[in-house]
């Protein structure tokens, strides 16, 4: 468990909160819950309803759809942020790779925070934008690899 001071220092270093005032961070950090998860634990599953953002305090998690890994996240990384805004089911599953401690921010806590400090919304939009760009890059690489494999198979079939 983090002390109040450790929690503030930790939250201050999280990218989506970096540009926020300390007085706001103190309030935000104080309302977050801290949860512990064992290794190989599913925190949430694709398709589940969700209204919470998680921040990895220690350990490492795997973001995946089925058996396909999308990302591995460790200390300071956020996940689950999309469900805070669109009230849609989770777009991926998240499982621990090792024992993890996470801070949790609920949708209502975030909305209250945005009412007080709208700058947090800009930071979250930046985070979401980076995630979309990364997924686009991954999808583009996968499509190029698939096209290369198809061409290679077509060439070997034409020769044979």
N, C-alpha and C positions, 0 to 999 in steps of 0.2 A: 504494500500500500504506500502511496506517495503522501508525504506531508503536504500541507497547504502551500508552503514555499516551493517545494519540489514540483508540485503540480503546476503552479504558476510558471516556474522556469521552463518546464517541459512544454506547456501549451504555447508559451511565447515563441518557441522554436519551430512550431508546426507551421508549414508554409501558408495555409489558408488564414492563419491568425497573426502572421508576422507584422503586419502594418497596423495593428490595432493598439489602442491606448492601454496602458497597464491597468487603469481602474476598471476598464471594461473586461480585460482578461481575468482580473481577479474575480469578478462576478461570474463570468462564464466558467472558469475553472472550478469554482466552488459548487456549481450546480451539476457538473458532470458526475456520473457514476463511474466507478472503477470495477471492472469485471475480470475474473481470472478464468482461463480456459486451459484444459489439459492438451497435450500433443494429440494430433490426429482427430481433433474435435471439429465438427461442422458448426460454425457460428450461425450461418444462415444458408438457405438453399435457394437456388434459382427458382423463381415463381412464387416464393413466399412474400406475404405482405411485409413491408418494412417501413419504419418511420424513424430510423436512428442512423446516425453517423458514428463510426468507430474510428478511434485513433490508436495505433499500436504503440504501447509504452515499452514493452519488451517482448522478445520472441519474434516469430515470423509466421506470416499467413500466406496462403495460396489462394488466388482468385482464379476460378475455373468454371467452365461450362462443360459438364460431364467430365470426361477425362482430359479435355484440352485446357492446358494452362494458359491464362491470359497474363498473369503477373504474379510475382512474389513480392510481398511488401514487408518491411521491417520497421524498426523504431522511427516514429514520427510520421509514418504514412497514414493516410485516411482511406477508408472504404465505406461503402454504403451511402454515400452522399446523394446519389441520384434519387433515391426514394424519399428524401426529405422534401423534394420539390414537386415531383410529379404524381405521387401517390399510386404509382404503378408497381406491379410486383417486382421483386429483385431480378436484375438482369443477369446475374451470375451467382454462383455459390462461393462461399469463403470458408476455408478450413485451415486449422492451425497445422503448421509443420513441426512445431515444438511448443512447449508450454508458453502461453501468452498472457500478458496483462494488457487490457485495453481500457481507454476512457470512452464513454458513450455520451453522445449529445442527442437528445430527442428532438423531433420536429418542433414541438411547442417551445422548448428551450431556445432553439435556434430562431424561431420566428420572433420571440420576445427580444432576443439579442439584436436581430436585424432592425426591429422597430427602434431600438435605442441607438444602434450604430450601423447605418446602412452600408458602410464600407466593407463589412464582412461579406455581403452579397457579391460584391465585385471580386473579392478573393476566391470565393467558391466558384464563380463563373470562370475565372482563370483556370482553376483546378480541373473543372469539367472539360474545358476546351483542350487542355493538355492531354487529358485521358482520351478524348475523341481522336486527337491527332495521333496518339500512340496506337490506338486500335486501327486507325486507317492505315498506318505504316505496316502493322502486323498483317492486316488483311491483304494489302498490296503485295507484300513479300510472299504470302501464301499463294496468291493467285499467280504470281510470276513463276513460282516453283512448280505449281500444277501445270501451267502452260508449257514449261520446259520439259516436264515429264511426259506430257502428251505428245510433244514434238519428237522427243527421243523414241517413244514407243511407235509413233507413226513411221519414223525413219527405219527402225529395225524391222517393222512389218513389211515395208516396201522393199528392203534388201532381201528378205527371206522369202 
